[in-house]
Every structure is written in C-alpha cells, then in structure tokens.
Amino acid sequence: MSRQFAGRLLAGLLVALGLVLIPAAPASAHATLVSSNPSAGAVVDSPPGEVTLTFSETVNVALGRVVVVDPNGKEAEAGKASRDGDKVTSKLKKDLPRGTYVVSYRVVSADGHPISGAVSFSIGAPSKNSGELSGSGEASVDPVVRGVLYAAKFAGYAGLALLAGALLILLELWPRRIALAGPRRLAWIGWGALFGGTVLSLVTQVPYVTGGSFASFTWSDFTDTSTSGVGAAQVVRLAVLLAAIPAVLRITGGRAGTGRADRVVTGALFAALLLTWPFAGHASASAARLISIPADAVHVGAMAIWLGGLVVLAAYLLPRARIAEGVLILPVWSRWATYAVVALAFTGTVQALLEVGTFSALVGTAYGQLVIAKIVAFAAILGVAAFARSWVQRLGSGERDPANPLAGIPGARAFRIRLGAEVGLATVTIMLATVLVQTSPGTNAGANPPGGSVDQPGIPRVYTVRNSTVTLQADVDPGTTGNNTIHLYAFTPDGSPLTVLEWKVTASLKDKKVEPLDVPILPITTNHATGDTQLPLAGNWTFTFTIRVSDIDQTTVSQIIPIR
C-alpha cells in the first residue's frame, strides 16, 4: 500500500466518521439536572415528604450535598441525601411552613467533575417577590485546588511519555554499545512523575469535588474519592506502576532481550496503564463508551510513545550514535512516528466528534476552543516533523564512513533542533490536554440555564469594586428577593472604558449553603453588559465577576450584595 493511498484512506475514514457521528445525538460527559420533583417553579398544596433530583447520568452524592432552604432561611432537609442511579433524594422535615423553598445541590458526575445548581418550588403559595429558579452547571472550585490539579495532571502525562519513550527505545532500538545511563535516568524520572502526579491528583480530587480547600481534607472524604469511578481508576494506575517496577528494572538495566516475553509483559502493563485514563475522565461518562474508551486510551498511548521517543532520540541517541546505527534506527523510528500521528489524528477526531458534538459548540465554548488550539498545535508539529523526515530519508545517501558519528553529518544539528521544536510543541499540546480534561465538554456547555422572569419595581443599588486591573460598577435592580436585573460597567483604574471580550457572573449565598449560580450575561457595548437572575432568598449574596480583556488576560472581583 502506497503512502499516498494510505493518506487518502485515512482522510476518507475521518470524513465518513464525521458524517456518521455529527447528525447523531452527542454523548454528554458532565452530568446535568434533567428534572426535579416537585418540579422547578411548582406550587404544591401540601408539604412533600421528599425532594428528588434526576440527572442525565449516575452521580455521586456522598462527596457532595443537597440543602433545602425554607422561606425563613432555615434548612428543611431531614438527614443526608441518598442516591439511586441517576436520582438523588432528600427527605424533608414535617410541618413545613408555606412559601418558596430553594433546593441547592452539589454532586459529582461520573467523570469526576463537580456540578452544582438550584431549583425552587413553593408550598401553598409562593413567597413575596419570589420567582422560579432552575439551573445546573459546573461547580465552583478553589483556585489553588484547581491549579494543583492541573499540575498533577500535567505531571502524569509528561511522566507517562518519558517512561514509555525510554522503555520503547531501550527495548527495541538502543545500540548495545552505548551506555544506558541517560535513558535509564529518563525512565525513572518518568515513573516518578507519573506515580507522584497520580498520588497528588488523587489527594487533590478530594477538595476539588467537595468544594473545599486543602485545609478541609478528611480521611473519610479521601476514602470516598478513592472508591469512586475516577478515584478507583487512579488507584489501579498506582498498582500497575508498582507491578511494573521489575520490568522497568530489567529493561533499564540492559537485561531485557529481544524475546517475545519481554515485549508481551511490557505491552500488557502499558495497555493496562493506558486504560486508566479513559476511566478517570470524560470517556467513562460517554454514552458511546465502546468507542470513546478505546479511542482515549489509544490517543494517550500514541502521544506518550511519540513525545517520549522524541526526547530520548534528541537528548541521548543522536549525540552518541554512529552513521551506520542512524541509518538503521531513524527510518524505523520515522515509521513508528507516522503510525503514532495517524493514531493521534484518528482518535482525536473521534473524541472531538463525541465530546463537542456541533460546530457551534466547537467555536462557542471553552472546550471547543481548546480543541481548536490543540489542532493548531498538532498541525504545527506536523509541519516541523515533515522537515525532520526529509533529512532522515536522505540519511543513507552519499559516501560516508559508517563508523563516523551521526552528529557530524551535515544537517544533523538542524535535525536535532527540529526534534527539540517537536518536543516543545508537543509539551504545549499536553498542557492544552491537561486543561481540556478539566473543562466541561461542548455537548454540556450551557445546559439548563437559569430560567424564569418576574418584573419587580424598585430602586437600583449601585456597587463599585476595584482591583489593580479594573474598576467595575454593578447596578442591581431592585435588590430584593425575586427577579433582579444587573447592569455591569467596566473601566480602567484611571476611569477610561475597558473593552471586555467575555463576562462571567455567579451568585452564591454561603450562609444558606446555596452553591454559586451562573448569571446569564448579554454584552451591550464593549464595556457594558446586562443580565437577569432569580434570587428567591434574602441574605448577603456573594457575586463573583470574571472579565476577560484579551485572549490570555482576565481578572476576577467579588462583591457581597444584600438582597432583602
């Protein structure tokens, strides 16, 4: 089969896959609230014995909470909530007063991400100035916790690449006359980064899903996290890494031969390791698991082999190899790299179609924009790789002494630089993937936005909050329970209008345990935006305003606004 034909076949497969999957219902990842009983905005004649929330998939409530607040601001639930599949039930106290109730929840979806929201219903009649409240979205997370989790995920990806690349090159391509010290060190650095990153991720998952900080860490929460789907996958990953120590020692010590047993054992351990990634991420919650799980595992594996192999070649093999060794080794590696690229392109397309779903989600959500950025970085890698491949193809031409150093051939230095550029771009791609796995997929973005609208007369309340980047004026009208209209005006510290590319606003009532609710915002001018939200309970609501002023710059400010 010619390379041209293979390329056309791959392109045809990708197009066919797109035609098959795009019209279909997209597979969701993060859970969303589907319905509630009593339903949002319902008015029931007598107090219900319980409240039931139904989600789009099975959720974990042991690490979350459901709080029901009565019209007087007191908790109305009787004990902890229970789960049965995709349904979460909270028993209510007896003799509940008439008025509007708010059901606030924070649960953990099957892919390990916390979601939160609230619904409201009334007993007998709605409270004065109350309105319908219904919303579901990604839950708030402590910024330090989120940052540490990003670092842990990145360490895991990078460690896997270093470990896989070093072991593969040592097992299949490393000349026996060259010392093993460099790739041996790289393999154990990779093993340590992967093991340490997984442990850190497992620990950080506790405050991530519970909404607390590292100071709120408890052993019982850690146990619950470790036995959940995502946590169990990470525990299995640690077990596989421990089981792999003898194989790593054998290969890095130069005792592994070219026999079938070494390949089978190493391949089985690597496959087991790769399968922990889809079961700890979005793929585990996909409706098309038979496609998404193997696609995710192959995608991570192809990335690890390609990037890790490049590092070993550029850092240790090319400076030490002879021309005769390079003529044998580099074409083989070039062929393997081509297979890895094909696997990355194919499985990446599958994942994008499953998780993004529509073109509007691709360009209009953070998840879709990260996918686009990853595609751009991948295309840049292919461009650099094309130049490196052309040098490999010319390697055997010309009259040269096979015993001479490979590094002395004209163009060898440029080849190493291009390999280094590939490694750098691939590292950027891993960073994007790290953020991607912690971002709500495009198929879920914007699901179940807050609804309802009740006009309320009143006098606007004006608040001004500042930091070193922005002066933000927030007008809240009327500042009482029920529907409120918010007008936002952004200025620079010196009072000039500030151009805002994106607004994000949430409102929470911490003393009543009401989780942050997204406030839909509509830009009016470059520095002016407006939105409406339902605030059924009186209290000191915390509004958090995040404004993005460029592709990379954003700032966040908060303001406590009393609602009466």
N, C-alpha and C positions, 0 to 999 in steps of 0.2 A: 504493500500500500504506500503510495507516494505521500510526502508531507502535504502537498497541495490538496490532495484528495481528503486526507485526514482533517485538515483545517476546514474544508468545506463541509465535511460530515459533522464536525463539532458545531459549526455555525448553524447547520440545519437542525441539529438536535436542540440547540438553545431556542431557536425560533419556534420549533414545534412545541417545546415545553411551555414557552410563553403563551402560545395560542391555546394550549390545553388548560393552563392554570389561571390565567388572568380573568376569564369570564366566570370562574368558579368563585364560590364564597370564600373569602380569605380566612386563613387559620389565625385565631387570636392567640395571644400569649398571656399578657397580664389579664387577670380576671376583671370583670366589670359587673356592677349591680344590674340584674335583669328586672327584678320586681321585688315588691315587699308586701307583707300582709300584717296590718292594714296597709293599703296602697298609699303612695305619696299623695298628700292633699285630701285623703278621705276623711269624712266625718262619720264616726260610728256612734250608735245610740248608747251603748253600754261599754264599760271598760273591757278590753280584750284581756285574755289570760296570758297572752304571749305576743311577741313580735317576731316575724320570720322574714329573713332576708335571703333572696335567691340570687346566686351569682352565675356567671357564664361558665364556670368550671369549679372544681373542688378547691376549697380554700382552707387555710389553717387558722383557726381562731385561738388556739392555745397560746400563741405568741402575740395575739392582738387583743382587742377588747370591743365590746359593744356597750354603749352607755345610752340609756333612755332618760331624758330630762323632762320633768313635768312643767306645767305652766308657771310654777313658783320657783323654778331653777333647782329643784331637788331631784336626786336620782330615783328613778322609778323601777329599775330592774331588780329582780329578786335572785341574786346569785350570778355566777358566771354563765356566759352563753355557751351553748353546745352546738356541735356540727354534725350533720348527717349528709354526706356527699357535698352537693353544691348549696345546701340550705344551712343557714345559721339561725338558731332560735334562742331568744332571750325571754325567760319568764318574767312576768310583771307582778308588782305588789298588788294587793287587794285594795278596794275602796279608793281608787284613784280619783282626783278632782277633775272637774270639767275643764276643757280648754285645749290648747295646742301642745303637742309633745314633739320633741326632736329626738330622733334615733341616730346617734353618731357612731360610726364604726371605723375600725382599723383592723384589717385582716391581711393575710399573706397569701398571694396567689401561688399556683403550682410551680411557677418558675422562680420562686423565692423573693419576689418583689412585693413590698407592702403597698396596699391601696387603701384609701380612706374616702369618706364621704358622709352624707347625712340625708335622711328623709324626714318628713314631718307628717303627722296626722292629728286629728282632733277628736276629743270625746265630748259628745253633746253638742258643742258649737265651738268654732274657732275662737281663740283668744283675741282680744282687741289688737288691731293693727298687725295681725299675723298674716302670713302668706304661705303658699305651697313651696316646699323645699325638697329638691331631689337632685342628688349629684353623686358622682363617683369618679375618682381619678387617682393618680399616683400620690402616695402619702408623702408627707414632709420627712426629711431625714437630716440629722445633724450634719453640718458641712464638714466637720472634722472626720466623722464616721465615713461619710461618702468619699472623702479624699483618701483615707487609709484603705478603703475597699478598692478604689481604683488602683492604688499602688500594689496591693496584694494580687489583684487580677493580672496586672502587667507582669509582675514577678513570675507568676505561674506560666504565662505564655512564653516569656523570654527563657525561663528555665527549661521548659519543655523543648524549645528549639535548640538550645545549647546541648542538652542531653541527647536528643535524637540525632542531631547532626554529627556530634562527636562519635557516638557509638556506630552509626552507619558507616562513616568514613573509615574508622578503625577496623570494622568488621569486614568491609568489602574492598576498600581502595587504598588503604595506607601501606606504603612500601615498608617492608620489614627492616630494612637497613636504617631507617630514620627513627630516632628516639621518640618515645611515646609521651614524654613529659607534658608537652603543650596540650594536645587533645585530651590527655588524661585529666589535667587540671580543669579544662573547659567542661568535661563531662561531669565532674563532681561539683563544679560551680553551678551547672545547670540543675543537677539533682538537688542541691541545697536550696537554690532559688525556688524550684518547684515545690519542694516539701515545705519550706518556710512560708512561701506565698499562700499555699493551701491552708496551713495552720492559721495564719493571720486572717485569711478570708473567712475561715470557719468561726473564729472568735469575733471578728467584726460583724459577721452576719447577725449576731445577737442584738446589738443596739440598732443595727440597720432595720430589722424587721419590727422591733418593739417601739422604735421612735425615740429611744433614749440616747444617752451618751455612754462613753466607756465607763464612767463612774457608776452607772446604773446596772452594770453587768452582774448577773447572778448565775450560779451553777445550774439551777433548775431551768433557767431560760436556755443556757448552753446545751443542756441535755435535750430539751425540746427541739432546738435548732438542729442538733446533730442527728436526730432521728427523723427529721422531715425529709422530703424528697431531695432537696438541694443539699442539705447537710449530709445525708447518707451518701450521696454521690461523692462528696469531698472526703468523707471518712474512707470510702472504698479506694479513692485515689491515693490516700496516705498508705493504706495497706498494700496496694500494688507497688508503690515506691519502696516500701520496706522489703517486700518479697523480691524486688529486682536487684537488691544490693549484691547478692552473689554473682549474678550475670554481669553487672557493671564492673565488679572487681575482676572478673575473668577477662572481659574484653579490654578494659583499660590496662590490665597487667600483661597483655600480649599473649595470654594463654588460650584465647579462643581461636580455634582453627577455622577452616572454611567448610567444615562439615555441616550437614543438614541440621543436626541437633541444636547447635548454637543459633542458627537462623530461626528455627522453629520456636525456641524458648524466647528469644529476644522479640520476635514478631508477635507472639501471643501476649507477652507483657505489654508491648507497645499498643496493641489493639485494645487490651483491657483498660489501659490508661486513657486512651482517646475516648472511649465510650463514657467516661465520667464527665466529659464536657457537655454533651447534649443533655444528660440527665441532671446537670446543675444549671441549666439555662433555659432559654426560650423554647428550644426544640422539644423539651419534655412536656410542655403545655400545648403544643400544636395539635390541631385536630387531625393533621396528616403525619402522625408520628412515624409511620413506616417509611416515609420519605425524609422527614426533617432530621430524625436521629442519625441515620447513617450519613446523610449529607453533611451534617455538622461535624461528625467525627472525622470524615474524610477531609473536610475543609481544614480543620485544625491540624490534622496529621500532615497534609501536604505543605501547609505553612511551616510547620516545625522542621520537616526534612529539608525544605528549600533554604530557609533562612539559616538554620544551624549548619547545613553543609557549606553554604557560602562563607560563614565565619571561619570554619576550620580550613577551607581552601585558602582564603585570603590571608589568614593570620599565621598558619603553620605549614601548610603543604607547599604552596608555591615558592616561598623563600628557600626551601630546602630540597625540593625535587630536582632531578636531572631531566634533560630533554627527553630521553628515552621513556622515563616514567610519565612525564607530562603528556607525551603522545598517546600513551595507553589510558591514562586516568581521565584527562579532561574531556575527551569525547564521550566517555561513559557517563561522567557527571552531567555533561550538557544534555544527554538523552534523558537522564533521570529528572533534571530540572524542567525539561519540556513536559514530561508526564505530570510533574507537580503543578505546573502552570495550567495545564488542561484541567486537572482535577480542581484547582482553585477556581478557575473561571466557571466550570460547570456547577459545582456545588454552591458557589457564591450566588449564581443566578437562581438556583433553586431556593436558597434561603431568602433572597430578596423578594421573589415572587410570593413565597408563603407569608413572610412577615410584613411586607409593605402593602401588597395587595392591589393598589391602584396608583395611577400616575399622580393624582392629586396628593395622595399620602406621601409619595416619593419626594415631591418638591415642596410640600406644605407642612411637613412635620420634622421635628428634630431627628427622629430615627431615619427618615428618608434622606435628609440632608447629610447625615453621617455616612449612609450607604453611598451617596454620590461622591463624597470626599474619599471614601475608601476605593471606589472605582477609579477616580482620578489618580490616586497614589499608585494603584496597581498598574494603570496604563503607563505611568512614568517609569515604573520598574521594568516593564516590558521593553520600553524604549532603550533603557540603559543595557538591558540584557542582550538586545539584538546586536549592539556593538561588540560586547564581550564574546558572543557566539561566533561572530565573523572572525575574530582573532583565533579562536580555537580551531575553526575549520582550516585556517592557513598554517596551523602549527606544524604539520608534517611536511610542509613544502620547504625546499631549499637544502643546501648542503651544510649540515651541521654535525658536529661530533656529539653522538647521543649521550656521552658521559659528561658533557658540559652542563653547568647549572641552567635550569629552566629560566631563572630570573634574569639571566643575561641576554636572552633573545630580545631583539628589537620589538617594542610594543608590550613587553611583559609588565613594565611598570604601569603603563596606561591601563592594562587589563586588570591589575590589582586595584587601581583606583576606581575602576568601574564596578568591580566586585564590592568595594567598600561603599560606593554610592548605592548599590542594590541593597546592601545591609542596612544603610541609613534609611532608605525609603521604606524598606520592609519593617523597620522599627517604628516608623511613623504609622504604618498600616496597623501594627499591633496596638499602638496607642489608641487609634480610632476604634479598633475592635473592642478594646477594654471599655471604652465609653459606651459603645454600641450595646454590649451585653447588659449594661445597667440602665438602658434607656427603653422606655415603653415603645413597643413596635408601632409602626404606622397604622396597622389594622385596628389598633385600640385608641389611637390619639383622638381626643375629643369625644369619646363615648360618654353618653349620658350626661350632658352638661346641665348645670342647674336650670330649672325651669320655673315658670310662674311669673306673674307680674300683677302687682296691685298698686294703683296710683295712690299716693299719700301726700297730702299737702303738708307744708312745714317750712321752717326756716333753715337754709343750708348752714352747715357747720364747716368752717374753714380751718384746715390744719396745714402747717408748713414744717417740713422735716428736711434736714440738710446733712450732707457729709462733704468730703473734700472734692467730690466729683459733681454733685448735683444738688440743686435746691428744688424740692418737689412740693407743690401745693396740691392738697387733696380737699375737694369740696364734697361733703356728704349731705345729701338731702333725702329725708328730713332728719336723719339721725335718731329715729325711733324704730321700734320693732316693726317688722314687715318689710315691704319693698323699699330699697334705698338706691338712689342714683348717685354715682360717683363721677366727678369730673377731675381729671388729673392734668396738671400743667408742669412741664419740666423746664428748668432754667439752669444755666451755668452758675457757678458761685458768684460771678460778677453781675448776674441778673439778665444775661442775654438768653434768648430762646435756645433750647438744646434740642437738636434733632434726635429723635428716638426711633430706632428701627423696629423694636419689639417691646411690648409691655406684657408683664405677668403680675397678677394681683391675687393674693389669697387672704382669707379672713378666718380667724380661729377664735374660739372662746375657751381659753385654757382652764379657767377655774370651774367650768361646767364640762370639761373634757370633750369639747366639740372639736374634732380634728379640722385642720385647715381645709377650707372650701375654695375652689377656684372661682374667681370672679371674671366672667367673660368681658373682654375689653375691646372696644372698637376705636381705632385711631380716627381722629377728626382732622387734625393738621399734624405737622411734623413734631410739635411739642405738646399737643393737646389730645387727650383720649377720654372716653367715657364708657361707663358700664353700669349694669343693674344687677343687684343681688338681693336675695331674701335673707333677712336676719330675724328669725322668729323669737329669739330670746334676748331679754335685756341683760346688759353686762358690759364689761370692758373688753371689747373685741380687739384683737391684735391684727392689724392689716400689714401685710408684707408686700412691698412694691419692688419688683425687679425690672430694670430697664436696660435694654441693650442698645448701645450707641454706635457699635461697629461690629464687624464680623467676629472680633475677639474680645471686645471690651464691654463689660456690663457691671452694674452696681446694684446693690440691694439695700433698701432702707425700710424701717418698720415704724409704725405709729400705733399707739393704743387709742382707740376711739370709743368713747362711751355711747352705748345705744340704750335709750330709755323706753 
